[in-house]
């Protein structure tokens, strides 16, 4: 059995076992969460990515689309028609935000991107408080603060490591340039001795 088949079998077995366990304890969307655990089992136990064929992605997208489409109710659509402007505004803003994120994310270091993404729930909580008066509990604020602080510490740690690496690289470059200059001067002096007229 090839490594790819073993990996696929491991994912399948973990997915089925976890889905059954989640179903027995009444976890909603047990198969979805079981599949997530199956994928994570592979990611945590293998150094190679799981090769999922393109057709599998298309089938999964189709199943999600069918499921979402089947949930649409005509009465709900009629109610949505009267609120078309806010719905279009939300869809446009969401597509714009995700479009910008997809465009700029590859240009940002992962630790910095994590800090940026951490601000999403902060802004969501702030807007919920400003617009509808919803407040977070003390426990929720403390938990959010701990998560943000931990990520800030990681970012600071990474930036210190990056700056130390940059300093050592700069020192190596300066040392290499000094060696090259000294070598050039020595070669020039040696050439001058060789070509100097004797007499």
LINVENTA-V296939 format. One record per residue. SS is DSSP state (hx for helix, st for strand, lp for the rest). OMEGA is omega as a letter, one per 40 degrees, with the letter a starting at -180 (none if undefined). Layout:
# LINVENTA-V296939
SS/OMEGA + SS/OMEGA
This chain:
# LINVENTA-V296939
lp/a + lp/i + hx/i + hx/i + hx/i + hx/i + hx/i + hx/i + hx/i + hx/i + hx/a + hx/a + hx/a + hx/i + hx/a + hx/a + hx/a + hx/i + hx/i + hx/a + hx/i + hx/i + hx/a + hx/i + lp/i + lp/i + lp/i + lp/a + lp/a + hx/a + hx/i + hx/a + hx/i + hx/i + hx/i + hx/i + hx/i + hx/i + hx/i + hx/i + hx/i + hx/a + hx/a + hx/a + hx/a + lp/i + lp/a + lp/i + lp/i + lp/a + lp/i + lp/a + lp/a + hx/a + hx/i + hx/i + hx/a + hx/i + hx/i + hx/i + hx/i + hx/i + hx/i + hx/i + hx/i + hx/a + hx/i + hx/i + hx/a + hx/i + lp/a + lp/a + lp/a + hx/i + hx/i + hx/i + hx/i + hx/i + hx/i + hx/a + hx/i + hx/i + lp/a + hx/a + hx/i + hx/a + hx/i + hx/i + hx/i + hx/i + hx/a + hx/a + hx/i + hx/i + hx/i + hx/a + hx/a + hx/i + hx/i + hx/i + hx/a + hx/a + hx/a + hx/a + hx/i + lp/a + lp/a + lp/i + lp/a + hx/a + hx/i + hx/i + hx/i + hx/i + hx/i + hx/a + hx/i + hx/a + hx/a + hx/i + hx/i + hx/i + hx/i + hx/i + hx/i + hx/i + hx/i + hx/i + hx/a + hx/a + hx/a + hx/i + lp/i + lp/a + lp/i + lp/i + lp/i + hx/i + hx/i + hx/i + hx/i + hx/i + hx/i + hx/i + hx/i + hx/a + hx/a + hx/i + hx/i + hx/i + hx/i + hx/i + hx/i + hx/i + hx/i + hx/i + hx/i + hx/a + hx/i + hx/i + hx/i + hx/a + hx/i + hx/i + hx/i + hx/i + hx/a + hx/i + hx/i + hx/i + hx/i + hx/i + hx/i + hx/i + hx/i + hx/i + hx/i + hx/i + hx/a + hx/i + hx/i + hx/i + hx/i + hx/i + hx/i + hx/i + hx/i + hx/i + hx/i + hx/i + hx/a + hx/i + hx/a + hx/a + hx/a + lp/i + lp/i + lp/i + lp/none
